[in-house]
Amino acid sequence: MKLRTAVPILLALGGLALLPSIRGCAASRRSPPAFDPVDVVLQQVTAGLRQPVFITNAGDGSGRLFVLERAGKNPHH
């Protein structure tokens, strides 16, 4: 997975943690919850993806990943 693909995914997942703190005035005045530091390691597992739009695991413990790519021609290339 290319870094530019991984970053939006990580940002989207990180944004989910913020939802409870922005749901109203009272909630937004509270201090944000404290989180322990987390080590993140990015590992490239493939190359040559042109327009990946979704990634998921096999769900069977094998560690396989499936990437869905948008079909068709990109008018910007």
MDAnalysis code that builds the backbone (N, CA, C; Angstrom):
import MDAnalysis as mda
import numpy as np

u = mda.Universe.empty(231, n_residues=77, atom_resindex=np.repeat(np.arange(77), 3), trajectory=True)
u.add_TopologyAttr("name", ["N", "CA", "C"] * 77)
u.add_TopologyAttr("resid", np.arange(1, 78))
u.add_TopologyAttr("resname", ["MET", "LYS", "LEU", "ARG", "THR", "ALA", "VAL", "PRO", "ILE", "LEU", "LEU", "ALA", "LEU", "GLY", "GLY", "LEU", "ALA", "LEU", "LEU", "PRO", "SER", "ILE", "ARG", "GLY", "CYS", "ALA", "ALA", "SER", "ARG", "ARG", "SER", "PRO", "PRO", "ALA", "PHE", "ASP", "PRO", "VAL", "ASP", "VAL", "VAL", "LEU", "GLN", "GLN", "VAL", "THR", "ALA", "GLY", "LEU", "ARG", "GLN", "PRO", "VAL", "PHE", "ILE", "THR", "ASN", "ALA", "GLY", "ASP", "GLY", "SER", "GLY", "ARG", "LEU", "PHE", "VAL", "LEU", "GLU", "ARG", "ALA", "GLY", "LYS", "ASN", "PRO", "HIS", "HIS"])
u.atoms.positions = np.array([
    [0.864, -1.170, 0.000],
    [0.000, 0.000, 0.000],
    [0.904, 1.224, 0.000],
    [0.671, 2.128, -0.870],
    [1.469, 3.340, -0.927],
    [1.111, 4.248, 0.229],
    [2.075, 5.045, 0.656],
    [1.852, 5.941, 1.789],
    [0.695, 6.878, 1.528],
    [0.563, 7.402, 0.322],
    [-0.530, 8.336, 0.057],
    [-1.891, 7.646, 0.138],
    [-1.919, 6.331, -0.020],
    [-3.152, 5.578, 0.149],
    [-3.401, 5.310, 1.624],
    [-2.342, 5.010, 2.361],
    [-2.486, 4.667, 3.781],
    [-2.880, 5.877, 4.615],
    [-2.369, 7.050, 4.290],
    [-2.636, 8.236, 5.103],
    [-4.120, 8.578, 5.168],
    [-4.859, 8.634, 4.028],
    [-6.293, 8.934, 4.154],
    [-7.046, 7.883, 4.965],
    [-6.633, 6.622, 4.837],
    [-7.292, 5.569, 5.610],
    [-7.048, 5.794, 7.090],
    [-5.797, 6.077, 7.453],
    [-5.478, 6.316, 8.867],
    [-6.179, 7.560, 9.376],
    [-6.235, 8.606, 8.559],
    [-6.916, 9.821, 8.985],
    [-8.400, 9.578, 9.169],
    [-8.994, 8.808, 8.275],
    [-10.423, 8.510, 8.396],
    [-10.697, 7.712, 9.655],
    [-9.850, 6.737, 9.948],
    [-10.041, 5.947, 11.161],
    [-9.823, 6.792, 12.399],
    [-8.822, 7.673, 12.373],
    [-8.572, 8.554, 13.504],
    [-9.704, 9.533, 13.716],
    [-10.347, 9.969, 12.644],
    [-11.460, 10.904, 12.749],
    [-12.659, 10.302, 13.442],
    [-12.806, 8.977, 13.374],
    [-13.925, 8.320, 14.042],
    [-13.844, 8.501, 15.551],
    [-12.632, 8.576, 16.098],
    [-12.468, 8.747, 17.536],
    [-12.908, 10.127, 17.992],
    [-12.956, 11.089, 17.091],
    [-13.328, 12.452, 17.452],
    [-14.832, 12.688, 17.467],
    [-15.615, 11.802, 16.848],
    [-17.049, 12.026, 16.734],
    [-17.743, 12.277, 18.070],
    [-17.496, 11.495, 19.126],
    [-18.206, 11.760, 20.378],
    [-17.897, 13.140, 20.960],
    [-16.712, 13.687, 20.698],
    [-16.344, 14.963, 21.301],
    [-16.891, 16.169, 20.539],
    [-17.486, 15.958, 19.350],
    [-18.002, 17.100, 18.593],
    [-19.512, 17.082, 18.471],
    [-20.187, 16.234, 19.236],
    [-21.630, 16.087, 19.126],
    [-22.397, 17.041, 20.019],
    [-22.101, 18.236, 20.120],
    [-22.880, 19.138, 20.953],
    [-21.980, 20.015, 21.775],
    [-22.545, 21.097, 22.268],
    [-21.761, 22.095, 22.990],
    [-21.174, 21.534, 24.278],
    [-21.969, 20.836, 25.075],
    [-21.484, 20.326, 26.354],
    [-20.344, 19.347, 26.142],
    [-20.477, 18.482, 25.162],
    [-19.435, 17.495, 24.909],
    [-18.162, 18.160, 24.405],
    [-18.273, 19.232, 23.643],
    [-17.081, 19.854, 23.087],
    [-16.309, 20.657, 24.129],
    [-16.904, 20.946, 25.294],
    [-16.205, 21.686, 26.350],
    [-15.373, 20.772, 27.236],
    [-15.610, 19.485, 27.167],
    [-14.846, 18.539, 27.976],
    [-13.439, 18.393, 27.430],
    [-12.537, 18.011, 28.317],
    [-11.168, 17.734, 27.883],
    [-11.163, 16.474, 27.032],
    [-10.333, 16.451, 26.011],
    [-10.264, 15.246, 25.193],
    [-9.719, 14.083, 26.014],
    [-10.103, 12.864, 25.700],
    [-9.603, 11.715, 26.451],
    [-8.104, 11.544, 26.232],
    [-7.434, 11.028, 27.241],
    [-5.991, 10.788, 27.144],
    [-5.767, 9.445, 26.447],
    [-4.868, 9.423, 25.504],
    [-4.528, 8.205, 24.785],
    [-3.063, 7.884, 25.002],
    [-2.761, 6.613, 25.128],
    [-1.377, 6.179, 25.213],
    [-0.753, 6.260, 23.826],
    [0.548, 6.545, 23.763],
    [1.215, 6.582, 22.454],
    [1.126, 5.211, 21.779],
    [1.022, 5.227, 20.464],
    [0.924, 3.998, 19.689],
    [2.009, 4.018, 18.622],
    [2.705, 2.905, 18.496],
    [3.700, 2.774, 17.427],
    [2.999, 2.275, 16.177],
    [3.204, 2.979, 15.066],
    [2.605, 2.594, 13.796],
    [3.721, 2.309, 12.810],
    [3.635, 1.172, 12.156],
    [4.623, 0.792, 11.151],
    [3.888, 0.600, 9.834],
    [4.340, 1.286, 8.801],
    [3.762, 1.127, 7.465],
    [4.638, 0.172, 6.674],
    [4.016, -0.769, 6.006],
    [4.739, -1.740, 5.196],
    [4.092, -1.799, 3.824],
    [4.898, -1.579, 2.786],
    [4.361, -1.658, 1.425],
    [4.111, -3.121, 1.101],
    [2.897, -3.426, 0.684],
    [2.550, -4.808, 0.360],
    [2.278, -5.013, -1.125],
    [2.135, -3.937, -1.861],
    [1.941, -4.043, -3.304],
    [2.328, -2.722, -3.960],
    [2.394, -2.725, -5.265],
    [2.683, -1.512, -6.027],
    [1.850, -1.566, -7.297],
    [1.713, -0.438, -7.934],
    [1.032, -0.394, -9.221],
    [-0.467, -0.175, -9.142],
    [-0.997, 0.092, -7.964],
    [-2.424, 0.380, -7.869],
    [-2.674, 1.765, -8.448],
    [-3.702, 1.908, -9.259],
    [-3.975, 3.196, -9.884],
    [-5.057, 3.987, -9.154],
    [-6.155, 3.348, -8.837],
    [-7.247, 4.054, -8.164],
    [-7.881, 3.147, -7.103],
    [-7.139, 2.854, -6.010],
    [-7.733, 2.020, -4.964],
    [-8.823, 2.799, -4.229],
    [-9.947, 2.143, -3.973],
    [-11.050, 2.821, -3.300],
    [-11.481, 2.108, -2.021],
    [-11.010, 0.857, -1.797],
    [-11.411, 0.120, -0.605],
    [-10.393, -0.980, -0.343],
    [-10.143, -1.254, 0.934],
    [-9.244, -2.347, 1.318],
    [-9.889, -3.085, 2.483],
    [-9.758, -4.411, 2.478],
    [-10.277, -5.231, 3.575],
    [-9.404, -6.471, 3.699],
    [-9.488, -7.130, 4.854],
    [-8.729, -8.363, 5.026],
    [-9.608, -9.559, 4.684],
    [-8.992, -10.730, 4.556],
    [-9.721, -11.936, 4.181],
    [-10.643, -12.411, 5.300],
    [-10.340, -12.046, 6.538],
    [-11.176, -12.442, 7.660],
    [-10.995, -13.884, 8.086],
    [-9.960, -14.547, 7.560],
    [-9.751, -15.950, 7.894],
    [-8.424, -16.195, 8.618],
    [-7.782, -15.110, 9.067],
    [-6.515, -15.242, 9.787],
    [-5.311, -15.438, 8.898],
    [-5.498, -15.417, 7.582],
    [-4.381, -15.654, 6.660],
    [-3.509, -14.416, 6.459],
    [-4.014, -13.246, 6.809],
    [-3.263, -12.019, 6.594],
    [-3.418, -11.449, 5.194],
    [-4.225, -12.104, 4.358],
    [-4.418, -11.600, 2.990],
    [-5.246, -10.318, 3.015],
    [-4.931, -9.419, 2.087],
    [-5.687, -8.182, 1.907],
    [-6.287, -8.168, 0.516],
    [-7.482, -7.605, 0.406],
    [-8.139, -7.435, -0.880],
    [-8.334, -5.942, -1.112],
    [-7.943, -5.479, -2.298],
    [-8.039, -4.068, -2.647],
    [-8.993, -3.931, -3.827],
    [-9.953, -3.047, -3.683],
    [-10.898, -2.766, -4.758],
    [-10.414, -1.516, -5.482],
    [-10.289, -1.620, -6.799],
    [-9.867, -0.480, -7.602],
    [-11.020, 0.005, -8.462],
    [-11.035, 1.296, -8.686],
    [-12.027, 1.902, -9.569],
    [-11.679, 1.530, -11.008],
    [-12.667, 1.102, -11.747],
    [-12.443, 0.721, -13.147],
    [-12.630, 1.938, -14.058],
    [-12.120, 1.818, -15.247],
    [-12.295, 2.895, -16.217],
    [-11.065, 3.751, -16.355],
    [-11.183, 4.745, -17.181],
    [-10.061, 5.651, -17.421],
    [-10.188, 6.871, -16.535],
    [-9.076, 7.334, -16.028],
    [-9.036, 8.542, -15.227],
    [-8.883, 9.727, -16.190],
    [-9.825, 10.641, -16.227],
    [-9.724, 11.765, -17.170],
    [-8.594, 12.728, -16.855],
    [-7.969, 12.583, -15.675],
    [-6.902, 13.511, -15.281],
    [-5.516, 12.994, -15.648],
    [-5.442, 11.798, -16.228],
    [-4.129, 11.261, -16.596],
    [-3.993, 11.119, -18.068],
])
